[in-house]
Amino acid sequence: MVIKPWQGRFEKSAHREVEKYTESLSFDRVLYKYDILGSIAHCKMLAECGIISHEEASEIVGALGEIQREIERGEFVFDPAFEDIHMAIEHRLIQKIGDVGGKLHTARSRNDQVCLDLRLYLRDVILSIREHILEVIRILTDLAEKHVEDVLPGYTHLQHAQPVSLGHHLMAYCEMFARDDERFRDCFTRVNVLPLGSAALAGTTFPIDMEWTARYLGFDRVTRNSMDAVSDRDFAVEFLGCSAITAMHLSRLAEELVLWSSSEFGFLEMSDAFCTGSSIMPQKKNPDVAELMRGKAGRIYGNLVTLLTVLKGLPLTYNRDLQEDKEPVFDTASTIINSLRILTMLLPEISFRTDRMAKVLEDGWLLATELADYLVCKGVPFRKAHHTVGQIVKYAIESGKKLTGLSVEELRKFHKSFEEDVKEVMDVKAAVSRRTSIGGTAFSRVREAIEEVRRELTIRKEDLIGLRSKIPSEWGEVVNE
């Protein structure tokens, strides 16, 4: 029978069904590295402060290193009776070195311990997500450079609007993912705060040094209020929120991949390696990977709502409801990382059907705005120009003609300002090239945007390297130092 840490207060052992209902070891075992790292830091701090001896600390740290290796070799027994990863590791520690192992929990509680583990975990997850986001941006930028002068219809309301550079279209997603990177970078600053030392809720009477622990673990600062520290999950909610926005961007991109690969659009071809077939229709090539990427956004949204709902009615400080924070976080972390990772594999395997895009542009309807702008340049008020071109479009449709097929004489029936030079504006690539406003689709602007994003990528990668250098990166080195 497993002796619970609080057993001294109770006459009866926990009911088996209660143990099954309350355990979290089945999913929080993913935190084992972080629990061991946090315990090593805490142990060394206790020794530095004279709360335990350096000899005892050395024995504890050595045993923790052995436990980590047992887990990684698959030799560790994860008994649900121990409830969570923290108790399981502590039990094994005491089993290995006796009462000395029981000194590790001095000046801490599971309340601040679990907060620490989750923050350590999320630090690594955020850095991993940022790495994948930056790789997605790099790939999109390379694709954009390749397709700067390929033109396709731009859409509003999913209707043909104006011609745009395919490179410009792809760079729009670079902007989305760049904002995602910034959000995760900002989230990291609020994750990277040390709660260990807050104990159960009121702090501790032992002369601990939280700043020492923070420096050892690479935290930027320590929490300022012990009650908030053990009950705070804002950092986890923020992580889920950042992930939900990224998932939305992934879903929007996936939606266009699905649409563009359809027969109706035919703008791209996805590699067979990222598609599946039908069990009944031999001709089918289904964009399942993109569809799943789109679908997983809902799952990530659900995780965000789950944690917000768990937190909304909790009084200070720690409540067992908070055990429900981990599965939404773990699921979102793995889902968003896997989606980003698969996207970095899928994008380079896409073939854009630029010939099909050019064919769609031939009807000339997307140049209607060019006609309106032409009239404005001749001194016609824009609203009048807009109305005039609308009449021209109606006439062309009823006559079975394209805008580009109308003669100057026909155009002059609607306004006397049309002259021979109107033919110069009725060209798709010329129309794209003229849109030179900042952020516009002109080929020159797209090339500028590509270079700017690449410069930013260098800065973002350097920032990522800097953050990684400040926190423990090799678990084995930390355990065995």
N, C-alpha and C positions, 0 to 999 in steps of 0.2 A: 504494500500500500504506500502511495506517495504521501509524504508529510508536507502539508501546505505551510508556507511561511507564517501564516496567521493562525495556525491550528491551535495555538495555546488558548485562544479565546473561545473555541467551539468545542462542544461535547460530541457532536455527530460529524461524521465525514460527509463531504459533498456527495449528493446523489449522482449516480452515473449519468443520468440524462442531463443533469445540470452541468456536469463537466463537459458533455458533448455540446450542449447549447452555448456555453460561455467560452469555449476554447477558441483561440485565434492562431495557435501554432501551425495549423494546416495551411495558413496563408502568410503569416508574418515571419515564417522561417526565412523568407527572402532577405530579411534584415540582419541575418547572422553576422555578416562581416562588419556591419555598422555597429551592432551591439558590442562585438568584441573590441573594435577600435575605440568606441566610447568608454568601454570598461578599462582598457589599457590607459587611456588618458586620465580617467578618474583615479585609477590606482596610483599612477605616478604622481599625480597632484597630491594625493593623500600622503605619500611618502615625502614629497617636497615640503609639505606643511607640518611634518612631524606627527601626523595622526596615526600612521602605521610606519613600521620600520622599512628601510630600503631593502633589507633581506626579505621581508614578507612581500613587498611589492615585486621583487624580482621573481619570487616563487609563483606569485599569482599571474604575472605577465607570461612567464614560461608556460604555465598550465593553459592559459587562454590561447596561446599559440598552438599548443598541442590539440586543443579542442577544435580550433579552426581547421587544422589539417584533418582531423577525424571527420568533420562535416564534409570537407571537400573530397575525401576518399570514399564517402558513402558509408562510413562506419558508425556514425552518430545515430543514436536511437531517439527519434522524435516521438516521445510519449505524450499523447493529448492530455494526460492527467496533469502535466506541468503548465497547462493553459496557454502559455506564450513562449516565444523564443528567449525572452529574458530569464524566465524561471528555469527553462530547460538548460540553458548554458550555466546558470548559477548552480543548479543542482549537480551538473557534471563536474563543475569546478570543485565543489565541496567534496564530491565523491573522489576526486583525484588527489586533493591535497589536504583534506580535512578541515578543521576549524579555521585555519588561515584563510581559506577561500571564503568563509562567512564574513570576513572583515571587509571584503570588496564593497559591500552595500552600505558601508558607513557613509553618512552625510549625503545620501541620495535616496530617492524613491523610484518606484516604477513609473510614477507620474512624470517626473522630469526625464527619466531614462528613455521612455518611449518617445517623448518629444524630441530628444536629441537624436535618436536613431532615425526618425522620420526626416529630420532636417538633413542629416548626413546623407541619407538615401537620395533625397530630392536634389541636393547639390550635384551629385553625380548624374542624375537623370537629366537635369536642366542642361548641364554641359554637353551631355550626349545629344540631346535634342538640338541644341544650337549647332553642333558639328554637322548634323544631318541637314538642318535648314540651310546652312552656308553652302553645303555641297549641292543642294537643290538649286540655290541661286546661281552657283557657278555653272551648272549644266544648262540652266535656262538662258544664262547670258551667252554661253557659247552657241546655243541654238539660235538665239536672237541675232548674233553677229552673222551667222551663216545665212539668215533669211531677212536681212535688213531691207533689201530691194524687191522682195517678193510681196505682192499686194493681194489682199483679200477683202471681202466686205466686212466693215465694222457694223455692229448690230446695236440697235436700241429696241426694246420690246420684242426681241428676237426677230426683228424685221430688218432688211437691208437699210443701212443708214448712210455711211460714207466710206470710201475706200481708205484702208489703213495699211501700214507696213506690218507684215507678219512678225517682224522683229519687235515692233512697238507693242503688239498684242502680247507677246511672250514676256516682254519687260514689265508689263503691268503686274504679272504674277511675282516678279522679282521685288516689286515695291511691297506687295502684300507680305511676302515672306521676310523681307527686311524689317517690317514693323513687328512681325512675330518674334524675330531675333531680339529686337529692342525690348519687347515686353518680357521675354524670358530673362534677359540680362537684368532688367529692373526687378523682376521677381526674385532673382538670385540674391539681391541685397537684403531682402526681407527674410529669406530662408536662412541666410548665413549669419544667424544670431544664436548664441549659446544659451540654452535654458538650464543646463545641468548645474545644480547647486540650489535650485529653487525647492528641491526636495518634494514633499507631498503637496504643499501649497504655501507654506509660511517661511520658507528658507530653513536654515540649519543653525544649530548652536556651535557646530564645529568650526574651527578657524580655517576654512577652505580658501582657496585662491582661484576664483572663477576666471579671472583674467589670464592666469597661467594656462588653464585648460583651454581657453579660447585660442590663445596663441599656439598651443600644441596642435590643436585640431584645425587651425586655419580659419577660425571665425573672426569676423570683422569687429564684433562687439558682443556684449552679454545683455541678457534681458534686464529690464529695470524694475519689474514688478513680479514677484514670485507667483502671485495668484493668477495674473494674466498669463505668465509663462507656461504653466501646466495645463491651462484650459484653451490656450490660443491654437486655433487651426486656420487662422486667416491665411497664413502662408500656403497651406494646402489648398484652400479654396482658390487663392490667386493662381496657383499652379494649374488647377483644373480649368480656371477661366481662360488663362493663356492658351492652354491646350485646346479648349473648345473653339477659340478663334482660329487657331492654326488648322484644326480639323475642318472648320468651315471653308477656309481657303483651299485646303486639299480637296474638299468636296466640290467646290466650284470648278477647280481645274479638272477634276475627274469627270464632272458633268460635260465639260466641253470636249474632253477626249471621247466620251461616249457619243455625243452628238456628232462630232466631226468624223467619227469612224463609221457613221451610218451611211446607208446608200443614198439617202436624201441629201446629205452634205458631201460626203466623199472627200473631205479635206485632208484626211490622214489615214495611214495604215499602221496598225499596231503589230508588233512582232508576234508570231504564233506562240512564242514562249510566254506571253502575257495574256493569252486568250484561251478560251475553251470552246468546245463544240456542243452540239445538241445530241441527246440520246435518241432522237427520232428524226431530226431534219438534217440530212447529211451536208447541206450547203452552208450551215450556220458557222459563223465565227464570232463568238460573243466576247465583248470586252469586260469579262468578269472581274478582273483585278481592279479596273477603274470603278466598276459598279460597287464592289465591296468597299473601296476607299470612300466612296460617296456615302455608303450605308453606315460605315463605322462612325461618322460624325454624330449620328443620333445616339449612339452608345456613349460617346464621350460627353455629349450634352447631358445625358441621363446621370452620369457620374457626378457632374457638377451640381445638378439639382439634388441628388441624393445627399451630398455632404452639406449643402446649404440647409436642407430640411432637418438633418440630424442636429445641426448647430442652433437652429433658430429659437429654440425654447430652453436652452440649457442655462441653469443658474451657475454662478461661480462655485467651486472651481472645477476639479476633475469629476466627471461622471462616466459611468461605464459605456454610455452611448458612444463615447469617443472611440471605442474600439472599432466602430463602423466607419472610421475615416480611411482605413488602410486599403480595403478592397477596391473602392473607387479610385484611389490614387494609384495603386499598383496596376489596375486594369488600364487606366488612362495612359500611364507611362509606357507600358508595353505596346498598347495599341498605336499611340502616336509615333513612337520610335519605329515600329514595324512599317507603318504607312509611309513615313518619310524615307525609310531605307528602301522599300520596294519602289518608291517613286524615282529614286536615284538610279535604279536599274532599268526602269521602264522608259524614262524619257529619252535616253540615248538610242533606244531601239525603235523610235517612232520615225516614220517616213512621211513627210508632209507632201501632199498632192498639190503642188503649186500650179500645175497645169489646170487642175480642176478649179482652183480658186480664180485663176485668170479667166477661165471660161464663164464662170458665174458673173464676172464683172462686165461682160460684153454687152449686156442689155442697156447699160449706161444710166440706169435710174439713179445710181448712187452719186451722179454728178449734178443732180438738181441744185444742190447748194452752191455749186460752182457757178451755175447760171445766175442765181440770186446775188452772189458776191460780185459777179461781173457787172450786173446792173448797178449795184451800190457804188462800185468804182467809177461808174459813169454819172454819178450824182443822184441816183434814184434812192429815195428813202427805203430802208430795209423792209419795212412792212409792206410797202407798195411792191417792191421787188419780189418778196415772198409770194404775194397774191398773184402776181403776173406769172411767175414760174409755175405755180400751182395750176393755173389755167393752161399753160403749155403742156404740163404733164398729162392733164386730162385730155387735151387734144391729141397728144401722141398715142395715148392708150386707145382712144376711140378710133384713131386712124391706123392702128396696128403698126405703128412705127416706134423706133427707139429714139431717145433724146439725141443720141449722137448721129442719128440719121436725118434729123431735121435740117433743112437748108436755112441759110441766113434770111432768105425772103420769107419763109414760114415764120421764123422767130420774130421778124419785124412786124408781122401782123399783130403781135401782142405788145410790142414796145419798139418805138423808133430808135432806141439807143443801141440796139444790136447791130454790130458791124462785122466785117470779115474776121477781125481779130478774136471773135468769140470762139473760133475753132481751136485757138491755142489753149483755152481753159478746159475744153472738152476732151481731156486726156487723163487717164487714171493716174499714171505715175506723176504727171505734172501736178495734178490735184494734191497728191500726197506730199510732194516736194515743197509745195507752197505753204504748208502748215508748219511754219517755223517758230511759232510761239513757244515759250518755255514749256516743256512737257508735251509738245506736239508730236505728230506722227511723221514729220519731215525726216527723210533719210539722214540728213545731217544731225538732226536732234537725237535720233535713235542712236547713232554712233556715239554722240556725246554722252548719252545716258549709260550706254554700255561701259564706256571708260570710267565714268563716275562710280558706277556700281562696283566695278573691279577695284577701284581705289578703296572704296568702303570695305570691300571684302577683305582686303589686306589688313585694314585696321581692326575689323571684327575678329579676324583670326588671331591677330596679335593679342587682343583683349582676352580671347578664349585661352590662349597659351598662358597668359599672365595669371588668370584665375586658377587654372590647373596647377600652376607652380606653387601656389600658396596653400594648397590643401594636400593632405596625404594621398599619394597616387598609387603606391605599391603596398598592398596590405601586408605582404610578407615582410617587407622591410620594417614596417611599423611594428608588427608583432614581435619581430626578432631583434630589433635594435638593442 
